[in-house]
Amino acid sequence: MPLWIPITVAAALCQNIRTTMQQKIRGILSVDGANFVRYLYGAPLALGMLAFLVFVTGRHVPSISLHFLLLVTIAGVAQIVATSLMIHAFSLRNFAVGTVYSKTETVFVALFATFIAGEPLKLGAWAGILVCLGGVAILSVRGKFSDVRGVLADLTHKGALFGILSGAIFAIAAGTIREASKLLPEGDFMVRGITVLACMNTIQVVLMGLYLFRRDRPQLSKVWFNWRSSIWVGIFSVLGSAGWALAMTLENAALVRAVGQIELVFTFISSRLILKERPSLGEWIGSILVVGGVVLILVTR
């Protein structure tokens, strides 16, 4: 099995845990504050990973160019903006609409890879992406097929438009992370991936910190005083982000993000095992579609 596959699955699991924890601190912090936590507590960990690779394992930090810094800055800003748009989609419509349309990211990443990055996908991989998206749509409405039709039909609603826009901007983030990793001239995939992550998270901390200082200064103190609950968001965020960065260093970003849709299946499993909820037939079908789409992508890649 190619190494990027288990790394992607682990990243999706960490992202699922981070999202759950981030929702818990939303009662304490604002949307921007909860978003800032990801980078504030994640950046030191990313820098620590890089320091470990350099000083303990004897690896060398790759040479960093201005072009590289430009790409990671674009990726970092795109990630911040896309997250904000996705949260707005949740508030304007509902969680299902926001989730379904933000997951169109996989289609946009595939288009980016094909027409901009010069890494076109095979027809089977495209089919797998669409199958995954169908499974995501079903899981997002907890298996109610009538709700799926309603969600997909409401394209003109602001919630849907914000969700699609967030997916497109998430795709820019994924594509530029992949392109930035390709600019690093030396080192194995691990040191290149962590270098991308450390630079991006550091830039995000500076930019979001300045933004909150000017627009919502009380959030900075709330983030600091609630570090016990916030730090776990940062830990799982950086673990997930490290997984995405490493996987995208090894493989086409479109394939990585498509396989990452397995995250919705983890949500389904956790509701079954932890919350003891009885899954509906629709949820089983949605999970099978996501897993089947992932398998199709991997077989035909």
SEMIGU-80189 format. One record per residue (C-alpha): residue in one letter; x negated, y negated, z. Coordinates in pm, whole numbers, padded with zeros to 5 digits, always signed. Example, Ala and Ser with C-alpha at 12.3 -4.5 7.8 and 13.67 -1.06 7.14 Angstrom:
<sites>
A-01230+00450+00780 S-01367+00106+00714 
</sites>
This chain:
<sites>
M+00000+00000+00000 P-00140-00344-00091 L-00240-00537+00222 W-00019-00837+00142 I+00299-00631+00188 P+00266-00548+00561 I+00131-00900+00621 T+00444-01045+00457 V+00677-00822+00658 A+00499-00924+00981 A+00526-01292+00881 A+00900-01253+00820 L+00943-01091+01163 C+00752-01372+01336 Q+00956-01631+01148 N+01276-01462+01260 I+01163-01473+01626 R+01050-01837+01590 T+01383-01945+01442 T+01572-01780+01729 M+01353-01952+01989 Q+01375-02284+01808 Q+01754-02270+01828 K+01729-02228+02207 I+01532-02551+02256 R+01770-02749+02034 G+01969-02833+02348 I+01661-03009+02487 L+01501-03162+02178 S+01630-03339+01868 V+01603-03184+01520 D+01276-03370+01461 G+01148-03281+01808 A+01219-02911+01759 N+01048-02931+01419 F+00745-03109+01568 V+00698-02832+01825 R+00611-02588+01544 Y+00310-02793+01440 L+00202-02942+01773 Y+00153-02606+01941 G+00075-02421+01619 A-00216-02639+01497 P-00448-02568+01795 L-00385-02196+01754 A-00462-02214+01381 L-00782-02407+01453 G-00865-02149+01722 M-00820-01867+01469 L-01056-02044+01231 A-01312-02100+01507 F-01294-01729+01599 L-01356-01626+01239 V-01654-01861+01212 F-01826-01825+01550 V-01737-01467+01644 T-01720-01282+01312 G-01989-01486+01137 R-01775-01606+00848 H-01828-01950+00693 V-01569-02224+00643 P-01516-02263+00267 S-01613-02590+00100 I-01318-02828+00107 S-01252-03067-00182 L-01027-03372-00210 H-00808-03176-00452 F-00764-02908-00187 L-00674-03165+00080 L-00421-03323-00157 L-00251-02987-00217 V-00230-02894+00153 T-00094-03241+00232 I+00177-03195-00032 A+00253-02850+00109 G+00270-02981+00466 V+00498-03275+00381 A+00717-03050+00165 Q+00758-02803+00452 I+00862-03080+00693 V+01111-03234+00449 A+01258-02898+00344 T+01312-02793+00707 S+01492-03120+00777 L+01713-03078+00468 M+01800-02721+00566 I+01906-02833+00915 H+02116-03109+00756 A+02279-02843+00536 F+02374-02650+00851 S+02532-02960+01007 L+02713-03074+00691 R+02874-02738+00615 N+02780-02431+00820 F+02498-02188+00881 A+02603-01955+00598 V+02597-02228+00333 G+02264-02363+00454 T+02106-02018+00465 V+02232-01894+00128 Y+02132-02203-00065 S+01798-02255+00111 K+01709-01898+00013 T+01727-02002-00352 E+01367-02090-00270 T+01265-01752-00410 V+01404-01842-00754 F+01233-02181-00749 V+00901-02024-00640 A+00930-01776-00927 L+00989-02063-01171 F+00692-02251-01024 A+00471-01943-01058 T+00583-01880-01416 F+00574-02227-01566 I+00322-02419-01351 A+00086-02173-01184 G+00054-01941-01485 E+00153-01631-01285 P+00469-01506-01462 L+00678-01227-01313 K+00801-00914-01486 L+01171-00877-01567 G+01214-00619-01291 A+01078-00861-01031 W+01327-01126-01144 A+01606-00870-01111 G+01484-00781-00761 I+01487-01149-00659 L+01849-01185-00770 V+01951-00863-00591 C+01783-00991-00272 L+01966-01322-00305 G+02297-01138-00331 G+02215-00942-00015 V+02118-01263+00165 A+02451-01422+00068 I+02645-01125+00211 L+02442-01110+00534 S+02472-01486+00587 V+02852-01459+00610 R+02831-01143+00822 G+02953-00915+00546 K+03280-01095+00462 F+03305-01080+00084 S+03583-01340+00065 D+03353-01586+00245 V+03074-01510-00003 R+03298-01625-00288 G+03383-01941-00097 V+03019-02020-00020 L+02901-01963-00376 A+03195-02151-00529 D+03139-02469-00327 L+02842-02594-00528 T+02952-02957-00521 H+02961-02983-00140 K+02681-03184+00019 G+02588-02886+00236 A+02524-02674-00073 L+02331-02952-00246 F+02114-03010+00060 G+02054-02636+00085 I+01950-02605-00281 L+01724-02910-00247 S+01561-02760+00063 G+01501-02437-00131 A+01338-02630-00416 I+01110-02821-00176 F+01024-02503+00019 A+00918-02363-00319 I+00685-02661-00370 A+00531-02587-00030 A+00481-02218-00112 G+00343-02289-00459 T+00096-02552-00342 I-00024-02328-00057 R-00100-02060-00315 E-00277-02310-00543 A-00475-02457-00253 S-00604-02113-00151 K-00723-02055-00509 L-00935-02372-00488 L-01148-02240-00202 P-01464-02112-00368 E-01602-01868-00114 G-01503-01642+00173 D-01266-01347+00205 F-00888-01382+00197 M-00866-01415+00576 V-01092-01718+00621 R-00943-01885+00311 G-00585-01831+00430 I-00654-01954+00784 T-00844-02256+00647 V-00536-02353+00446 L-00313-02310+00751 A-00541-02500+00992 C-00574-02797+00756 M-00202-02806+00678 N-00087-02781+01041 T-00332-03051+01150 I-00202-03288+00882 Q+00157-03207+00985 V+00087-03287+01351 V-00061-03626+01259 L+00220-03719+01019 M+00508-03603+01239 G+00345-03748+01550 L+00322-04091+01383 Y+00680-04060+01260 L+00817-03977+01608 F+00602-04250+01767 R+00770-04507+01544 R+01123-04366+01519 D+01197-04152+01828 R+00925-04200+02090 P+01112-04032+02382 Q+01090-03701+02194 L+00711-03700+02235 S+00739-03690+02613 K+01020-03430+02598 V+00804-03204+02383 W+00519-03240+02634 F+00727-03183+02950 N+00905-02878+02801 W+00584-02707+02693 R+00667-02377+02867 S+00956-02306+02633 S+00815-02497+02336 I+00477-02324+02322 W+00632-01990+02225 V+00789-02155+01922 G+00441-02274+01827 I+00285-01931+01883 F+00532-01740+01665 S+00537-02023+01413 V+00161-02010+01363 L+00164-01629+01350 G+00432-01640+01082 S+00262-01923+00892 A-00071-01740+00910 G+00097-01435+00760 W+00247-01637+00474 A-00083-01814+00405 L-00282-01488+00408 A-00029-01307+00188 M-00017-01595-00061 T-00396-01592-00076 L-00376-01230-00188 E-00069-01232-00414 N+00166-01441-00626 A+00368-01671-00396 A+00693-01572-00570 L+00646-01204-00482 V+00547-01290-00124 R+00852-01509-00061 A+01082-01257-00230 V+00961-00972-00007 G+00994-01212+00287 Q+01372-01205+00243 I+01350-00896+00464 E+01374-01154+00746 L+01756-01147+00714 V+01751-00770+00769 F+01559-00826+01094 T+01839-01059+01205 F+02091-00785+01122 I+01890-00523+01316 S+01843-00747+01621 S+02218-00818+01641 R+02277-00441+01633 L+02010-00335+01885 I+01989-00634+02119 L+02339-00783+02109 K+02503-00439+02062 E+02721-00577+01783 R+02888-00327+01552 P+02786-00406+01193 S+03055-00423+00926 L+03047-00236+00597 G+02962-00563+00424 E+02658-00617+00649 W+02534-00268+00568 I+02578-00341+00196 G+02397-00675+00231 S+02105-00512+00411 I+02083-00236+00149 L+02082-00499-00128 V+01799-00696+00035 V+01590-00384+00095 G+01675-00249-00252 G+01577-00581-00412 V+01246-00578-00224 V+01177-00222-00338 L+01261-00317-00698 I+01019-00612-00677 L+00740-00392-00542 V+00795-00114-00796 T+00801-00345-01099 R+00553-00613-00988 
</sites>
